[in-house]
Amino acid sequence: MQQRLQKIIAAAGYCSRRRAEELIAAGRVRVDGQIVKLGDQADAETSVILVDDKLLKAAENLVYILLNKPLGTVTTLNDPEGRPVVTDLVRDLPVRLFPVGRLDINTSGLLLMTNDGALANCLAHPSHQVDKTYLAKVRGQLSEQSKRSLEEGVLLEDGLTAPATLANLRYRGGHTWFELTIHEGRNRQVRRMCEALGHQVSRLVRIGYAFLTLEGLAPGQKRMLTAKEVARLKSLGDNP
Ligand code: URA
């Protein structure tokens, strides 16, 4: 069956349709040895399609899961200490899934898991600056200066943090609750930012990742992303 090349490339999970059009227009796609142009068609089953000289593989069964990671699970495939790992929570699925980025053992919340290595690498790459929103509970009351620092940058041992957004701040029972949206993904970043300002984090939950939220998912529960959500994530990956 003849189909537009951008459709075949996107269906193979290589990138979004829009990005595929750009690759075709840039002369980076060949079919049976010939560079193709936008609008050309091919048969995914019988043509040899190369993108940047690499063979386009037929779509595997690509799976995209949004997991509400519970406290106490480790974001790894295998823990030498035998602690529960996030992959235990997706064992019922017939594919091997990898986490996109990581959450600390004591951080719960939104974790994407997929077998789409290209998308996972792309989203986790610092150049893509995906917004990640955390709900934090810290000891004590944040000063005006600390609030400004969280938003403008906190000096950590690996440098000044990028501008962030602070929202829904409230003080209750000796603790401050707030939401912090960052786009960097440094190790233990939110905890280290708060600790550098003198506030121990007593609870940390990732409640948002780009346009995705935890809505409807209790800790330990998961759901498949919709095709629309996957396409939106892919288009984020296309725009460094
Ligand atoms: N910041 C942290 O401190 N921990 C996480 O797991 C994620 C962000």
Residues whose N, C-alpha, C, O or C-beta is under 5 A from the ligand:
A	BS01	URA	R102 L103 D104 T107 R188 Q189 V190 R191 R192
